[in-house]
């Protein structure tokens, strides 16, 4: 049911993104969005706020992208984590990434299923949503690294960690739970342990004669 306390325009955006995420952009009609937003279905009242369904999609995507600034700020300056060990800090950030994916579930589904049809929006998603996450994670890893590990390819490692987190979430969303049967606690702990080993330089130690 639509939240009547929200302005009409925001109700339309929220309900449209939910429906786009659940059933796909093409399968969602303007009348369905109107009904979900508490408007008279088929009345065309949506067009008082947006010139087209595509314009509505673009605004919904941009609003969800803008909401990602909170995660970027947290990774860049994760207040309250200074007393934690590296593995624990990594786990907290991985969980923050998973919660952000929960928050933007509809956007993630659109990215996988629909945005290739809209190359301008797809490019905007890459530049404004995805690339900044890789950059801020790479910078954070470089700052956290032990001295002997400073020469690592942090952008590449950031891509590995971000992709691993995103892929875990995506498969869980597709199947209802991750098909490997590994719950979030176990997955995050394993990912954090691997990354912490690189930050601490333990891999080089293991290879020394």
C-alpha positions, 0 to 999 in steps of 0.5 A, a space after each residue: 500500500 502506498 505511503 500517503 504521508 509522502 509527497 505524490 512524486 516520491 510515492 510514484 518513484 518508490 512504487 515504480 522502482 519497486 515494481 520495476 525491480 519485482 517484475 521488470 521495466 517492460 512488464 510494468 505499466 503506467 496504470 500499475 504504478 499509478 495504482 500502487 502510488 494511490 492514484 487512479 489507475 489508467 487516469 494518466 495522473 502520473 504524467 503530471 509528475 513525469 513526462 514518460 515512464 522512461 523519465 520516471 525510471 531515470 529519476 528513480 535510478 538517480 535517486 538510488 544512486 545518490 543514496 549510495 553516498 552514505 556508504 562511500 562516506 562510511 568506507 572512506 572514514 569508518 568512524 568507530 572502527 579504529 579499535 578493531 583488528 583488520 579482519 573485524 574492520 573488513 567484516 564491518 565494511 563488507 556487511 555495510 556493502 551488503 546492507 547497501 545492496 539490500 537497500 538498492 535491491 530494485 536498482 541491482 535487479 534493474 542493472 542485471 535485467 533492464 538497464 542494457 536497454 538504456 545505455 545512458 543510464 547504464 553508463 551513469 550507473 557505472 560512473 556514479 554508483 559502481 566505479 566510486 565504490 571500487 575507488 574508495 575501497 582501493 584507497 581504504 585498503 592502501 591506507 590499512 596495509 602493513 608496510 611490507 604489503 604496500 606494493 600490492 595492486 590495491 585497485 585490483 584487490 578492491 575489485 576482487 573484494 567488491 565483486 565477491 561481495 556483490 556476487 554473493 548478494 546477487 545469488 542470494 537474491 536470485 535463489 532466495 538464499 545462497 546456493 552454496 549454503 553458506 550464510 552471511 556470517 560465514 561468508 563475511 568472516 572468510 572474505 575478511 580473513 582472506 583480505 586481512 591476510 593480504 593486508 598483513 603480508 601473511 602470504 609473503 611470510 608463508 612463501 619464505 623458505 
